[in-house]
Amino acid sequence: MSRQYPSVSLIGAPTDIGAGHQGARLGPEALRIAGLGEALVARGVDVVDRGNLDGPRNPWQPPVDGYRHLNEVATWNRLVMDAVRAELRDGRMPILLGGDHCLGLGSITAVARHCRETGKKLRVIWLDAHADFNTSNVTPSGNIHGMPVACLCGIGPRTLTHLDGEGPAITPDVIRQIGIRSVDQGEKRLVKEHGLDIYDMRYIDEVGMKRAMAEALDGLDADTHLHVSFDVDFLDPSIAPGVGTTVPGGPNYREAQLVMEMIADTGLMASLDIVELNPLLDKRNRTGKLAVDLVESLFGKSTLMRD
């Protein structure tokens, strides 16, 4: 069965400002070269590529007061926030091409504000190997790509927790995290204290991906804006080597396809991040091509025609 999708805008954010490895800044072009735009057009989606945002360069400095590149991270996220918000206001679906996952802060802040303004309920599906709920007190690296979920929930420096000038963008109950298998010791305590809804790989191993996703998607209705934040390190590194923070034991190809197909089945995805692709660590853009393949499934690609 064919489904009508809203017009899509691709927004490149070429920065690794929040990461511990350089190279994710090349992710947007790797996704384009892998044929993301063409693949969506072939599925009948109207696609406009807005090009790349232009923010501060990565100074590659050590942490200051527990945060690396805080001012530059804030600037990049404000750029992302404004760009995503503009597309949502125009009735288009923004697809953010990262860049590292600190950019999810700007993207989801924009989406959350759009939901408040339009009366929509927000649900975030966070596909990742990491919980990204760190603070400067529990991570020695200071890399902010490990902190966006905490900042979105109001834990962190005010310049990030109040990115749009208002209070925290979301509450923890908005997020469902899938595929988690690397959580720092102090981060485990924070996750438990704040009741983050996490479907880690042990749980997925025990009950299966279908049940885990059914639970994560439970309660959605026509008034829900579903945002998907897809960190490619969500995938097992045996199929997706092109990331700076590989963690063994992630979803295999078929499990990942099921995740995307079940999200597509809801018909509610209205915004998307694709982040942490690092072509410097990839093999002939293998991970970029796989990411495009999986995004096609988010837009309805399946083996058979389904209602």
N, C-alpha and C positions, 0 to 999 in steps of 0.2 A: 504494500500500500504506500502511495506517495504521501508526503506530509509537507505542508507549507512552512517554511522557516522565515523568520524576519530577515531583512537585509543585514548583512554582516559588515563590520568595519574592522580591518586589521590595524593594530596600533603597535608599532615596534618600540621597545624600550631597551636600547642596547647598552646595558650597564651591568657590571659585576660589583657594584659599589658596596653591596652588603655581604658579599661572599668571601670565603677563605681561599678561593682559587681564582685566578684570572681566566677569562675565556668565555664566560656566559654572555658577555657583551656581544658575542658573535652569533648568539642563538637566533635572533630574528632573521638574519640573512640565511642561516642554515635551514630554518623552517620554510622560508620562501623558496630556496633552491630545491628543497625536497618536494615542492609543489603544493603547498597548503592551499593557496588561493585557487589554483587550477582544479584541485580535487573538490573543493566546495562548489565551484562553478559547475563542474560536471554533475554534481548532485542537484543542480537547479537552484542553488543559492545565489542571490545577488551579493557580490563581494566588491567592496572598495578598499583599497590599500591606502591608508593615510600616511604611509611612510614611517619614519622614525622620529621619536621625540629627541630633543637635543638638550641634554643636561650636563652637569659638571663631570669632568673626567675623574677617573679613579686615582686618588693621590697615593694609594697603597701605603698608608701610615699605620702605626700601632694604635691600639685603643687609647682613648682619652676618657678618664672617669668611667671606664667599663664599656665604652661604645666605640666601635670603629666607624669613622666617616659619618658621624651623626648628622651634621649639617648637610652633607651631600646626599645622604639617604633621604632626608626630609625634603630636599628640593626635588629629587627624582620622583618621590611619591606624590608630591603636590602636582607635578606635571602629569603623572598618570591619572590621578584623581580627576583633574580638570578634563583631560581627554576622554576618559571613560564616561564621565558625567555628561559631556556634550553629546556623545553618541546615544546615550540612553534618552536624553531629552528629545532627540530627533527620531526616536522610535526604532533605533538600530541596535543590533546586538554587538557589543564590543568584544573583540578577541584580542587580549593583550599578549604580545609576543615578547617574552623575557629573554634575556635578563634573569637576574637571580630572584629568589622568592621573597625578598624584602618588599618587592613591588606589589605583592598581594595586599599589602597594607593600603596603598593608594587606591587600588582597584576596588577592594571590598568596601572601603570607606565611601567611595562614590556610589556603589551599588546600594549600600545601606541607606544612604541619604535619599537616593531615588525611591527606595521602597517606602521610607517615611513620608515622602511627598506625595506618593501615589496610592498610599494605603495598602501596599502589598506586604505580604509576609515574606521574610527572607529565610532561605535555607542554603547553607554553604556546604558543599561536598569538597573536602580537602583531601586530595589524593597525594600521599607523601610517605616517604620512609621515616620522616621525623615529625614530632609533634609541634615544633617551632613555637614552644611556649616558654622559652628561656627568658631570663633577665640578666642584667649585668652582674648580679650577685651570684648566679649559678653557672655561668659559662666563662671560662678564662679567655676565650678567643675574642669576645666582644663583637663577633660577626652578627650583624643584625638580620641576616637571612634566617637565623635560628630563633627570631623573636617576633615575627609579625602577628601570630595569633594572640600572643600575650598583649601586644600593643593594641590590637583591635579590641581586646576585652578590657582595656584601660590600665594595663600593667606595663609600666615603662616610662620613658621620658615624655613630658607633656607635649613636646614638639611633634611626637609621633602619635600619642594616645588621643590628642585633640587636633588631628591633622586638618580637619575642616573648620576648626574654631569652636566646635561643639564638643560634647562629652564623648566617651568611648563609642565607637561605631556600632558595636554589637555586644551582646551578652553571650556567654559560653554555650547556652542552649541552642543557639542558631547553627552551630557547627557540628558536622559529623566527619570524623577523620578516618580514612580507610588506608590500610596497608602499613600502619605504623610498626616499626621494629627497632627504632633507635631513639631512646629517651634518656637524657642525662639524669644523674642521680638526683640533683636538686630539682630538676624539672619534673620528675615523677611526683614529688610532693606537691608542687604547684598544680599539676594536672588533677591530682586527687582532690585537693582543696577546692578547686573551682569546678569540679564535676564535668570535665570535658568528656564528650561522648566519643570514645575511641574504639574502633574495630581493628585491633592490632592483628598481626599475622598469627599469633597463637589462636586467637578467637576464630579467625578465618579458617585456620587449619582444623579446628574442632567442629565447626558448624557448616563450613563451606561458604564460598563467596556469594552464592545466590541468596542464602538466608541473611548473611551479613548486610548485603546491599538492600534487601527487602526491608530490613529493620532501619537502615540509614535513610531510606526514602519514605518510610511510613509517615502518614499524616499530611502529605502534600495534597494540595487541591488547586483549583483554577486560580485562586488568589495568591499563589506562591510564586515568587521569583527565585528560581534555582540558579545559583552561581556555582560553577565548577572551577576549582583552583588545582590545576594539574601540574604537579612537580614531576618531571620525568624520572627522578630517582625513586618514585613510587614503584617503578618496574624493577624486576630482578636484573642485576647488572649483567647476567649472562645474555640477556636480549637487548639491554640498553646500557652500553658501556660509557656513553658520552655525557657523563655528569661528574661533578667534582666531589660528590659526597655519596659514593656507592655504598650500599649496605646489602650484603647477601640475604637471600631468603625472601625476596619480594614476590609479588604476583607474576605468574608466567604469562605467556602470550594469550592463552585462551581465557585465563581468569581476568586479565585486563580487558579483553574484548567483551566479556560478559558485563563487567562494570560499566563500560561505555554504552553497551546496548540497553542495559536496564535504565540508565539515565535517559537515554534517547526515548525509551518507551513511555516515560512520563510526559513527554512533550512540553516540559516546563523550563528547560534550560534557556536562560535569557542573557547570560554573560559567561565568559570563559577566560581563564589565564592558562598559558602554557609557558612554563618557566624552568630554569636551571639546565637547559640544554647547552652543553659545552662542546662545540665541535672540535676543539683542540684535543680533547680526550676521546673523541669518537673514532670509528673505523669506517671511512668512506661514507660518512653521513648516515650510517646505519640507524642510529638513534633518532635522528631527525626524520627519516623516512617512516620509522615505526610510529613516531608521534603523530605524523600526518595520517597514517593508517588508522590509528585509534580515534583521532578527531573525526575522521569520516564516519566511524561507527557512532559517535556522538550525534552525528547528523543523519542517522538512519540507515547506514550501510549494514546489511545483514545477509546471511546466506540465503534465506528464503523471504518471500513477501509476507509480512506479518501485519495483522490488524493493530 
